Amino acid sequence: MGVQYEIERGRAHPLGAKPDKGGVNFAIFSRHASSVELLLFDEHDDPEPVQIIKLDEKRNKTFFIWHIYVKNLKPGMHYAYRMDGDRDVHNGHRYNSNKMLLDPYALGNTDNLWVRGDAVGDKDNLKTSMRSVIIDIAGYDWEGDAPLKRPMSETIVYEMHVGGFTRHKSSGVKYPGTFTGVAEKVPYLKNLGVTAVELLPIMQYDDKEVLRISPSGKPLNNYWGYSTISFFAPHPAYCVAPEEGQHIKEFRDMVKALHKAGIEVILDVVFNHTDEGNHMGPVINFKGIDNNIYYYLVQNDKQYYMDYTGCGNTFNCNHPVVTKFIVECLEFWVQEMHVDGFRFDEGSILSRDMSGAPTPYAPVLWQIELSEALSDTKLIAEAWDAGGLYQIGYFPGYKWAEWNGKYRDDIRRFVKGDPGIIGAAADRIAGSSALYQSSGHLPINSINFIVCHDGFTLYDLVSYNEKHNWENGENNNDGINDNLSWNCGAEGETDDANINKLRERQIKNFTAIQFVSQGVPMIVAGDEIKRTQKGSNNAYCQNNDVNWFDWTLVSKNKDTLRFFSKMIDFRKRHPVIHRPRFFDGSVNERGIKDIDWHGVLLCAPDWNDPQARVLSLTLGGFGDEPDMHVMLNMFWETLDFEIPKVQGIQWYRVVDTSKSSPDDIAEVGTEVHITGDKYLVEGRSVVILISKKI
């Protein structure tokens, strides 16, 4: 058995494995377990523990927290728990002493031996389980780093997948698919100009399970990562040396590199469900620790799980113990890992009380909102769930921003040429005041996105009318059917130069509109270089070229990349298009209102025309800030737009999406002077003018 470590009673707090100079304190909550064992391993792949320590219920339990101190134990050792207790599944208890359990507060785990099937049923899975790693988080040299605290109104979000960003053979990084690989690509992100990366789930999930085999014979796995196993632990596959317990260091190194470039880190977090699934799923941690507390169960037969998530189970977020877990987890990522914000997948789950009913005063949401440790942390909700809740515009709390699905849908309709929706498009461009203003919210509560990881890429949005998910092996039945997309005249790839030119213009139209909209823009990694998923709108299981960032496109589609980068820079330089508050009708010294709406004729928007496809707006700058005039022609024919005549200024063209690069967007100082009182706007194009004083 090797070295046998001496033990002491230990402390009930903090939860998890906490090393100090003399050893390690272990503490874990379980209300209903009757016995708890701590298993210690020298190495991540040891088939047998070097020591099994049975905790004494009288000595090693305070209320419902089990604890023990192991003397002389060092960081780098591995551990797991076994628990026993009531096995009456009809009353919600699933204790099984044959199952190895991960510590919910573990800071790192290894999955080299993991066999998912062995965690189901009654089989002993000692030799095929995951193991937690004892990690000492003290002593890291942050070099003065701290969360950046950039104002939300100045934020430009770049949604990306840590693995997919550098896993392609063209990435050229030393360690593809890792946090370290992302750090190597920071110069690219800095040059692009985004201010924050929003990382698809980086908390540990099971990427080893083969879901099915694709029609072309490829194994399909959980690629996106939306089924968390361990919420404090960075995903081991994104680490270079997880077996050495380097999870925390490697993640911190990435954060530090991004912060040095002025780029914030936002984590996509999945507190709505876990990877333990339904009653047929594996026992990994929460099920075997206290199933009755951690999950919503069907009350008349608690062997079954309430599924508000569409993923098999639902985390009981507003139980006091679970609320504590979630809040402490978030505070850990901010205080110890310097994370700048979180995006909450199916965030509406967190607004459900312990009976499953939505409540405006959900304890977990308000504890997050009011936490001093999270006071400067960006909070973003996906304000809906699979149980029918749709809370865009009224998600509980005030500082929570929301993925604005209505922005996505209305701007998609407008740009593809649907008639009669200019009123909705105008409200979206102005910050969705109809959704947010009356409740005391602000434009910064709206995350404006055209596409996200879930759905078409931007290139595919203008290249496909239909989803093409055949490679997922679900007979193309998965993914939404109504994508509000338009293929510009041909389905998928084509050699037709006119169609390809129109697609390029539509991409620029979407981008230009997004970056002149009030609110917070979010783009998806690869859209700036026309990344395609070949028409898949649900690439959740494709850990291959379908999803990976192809770095050869950076040079191949450099004109599109240039347009994105210049639009990002344009937005940063013009506060008039990222105001922190809604328009109020104020007038500047030149007599221009903060916002004025037009059609092709000044002051004559066609709000009531069911065929209207055009819109223009003037934004009044204050102080030394330039004024701006934006003309949006989503009709297919060229139209003559009137331009405001204002004493003391002249108009200069910055953007015309109908023109080829580099004339589509001007370099600073090379804007084109516009004479006359009209501008001919090509069909399906956007023109942006700025003022300069005479």
Secondary structure, DSSP 8 states (H G I E B T S, - for coil): ------EE---S-SSEEEEETTEEEEEEE-SSEEEEEEEEESSTT-SS-SEEEE--TTTSEETTEEEEEEET--TT-EEEEEEEE---GGGT----TTS-B--TT-S-EE-TT--GGGGSTT---GGG--EEE----TT---TT-------GGG--EEEE-HHHHH-STTS--SSTTSHHHHHHTHHHHHHHT-SEEEES--EEE------EE-TTS-EE---S--SEEEEEEE-GGG-S-GGGT-HHHHHHHHHHHHHHTT-EEEEEE--S--TT-STTS--SSHHHHHHHHHB-B-TT-TTSB--SSSSS--B-TTSHHHHHHHHHHHHHHHHTT---EEEETTGGGGGB-TTS-B-TT-HHHHHHHH-GGGTTSEEEE--B-TTS-B-TT--SSSS-EEE-HHHHHHHHHHHHT-SS-HHHHHHHHTT-HHHHGGGT--GGGEEEES--SSS--HHHHTT-SS---GGGTSTT-SS-S------TTSSS----HHHHHHHHHHHHHHHHHHHHSSSEEEEETTGGGT---TT-S--TT--STTTS--TTHHHHTHHHHHHHHHHHHHHHH-GGGS-SS-----B-TTS-BSEEEESSSTT---TT-TT--EEEEEE---TT---EEEEEE-SSS-EEEE----TTEEEEEEEETTS-TTTTB--TT--EEE-SSEEEE-SSEEEEEEEEE-
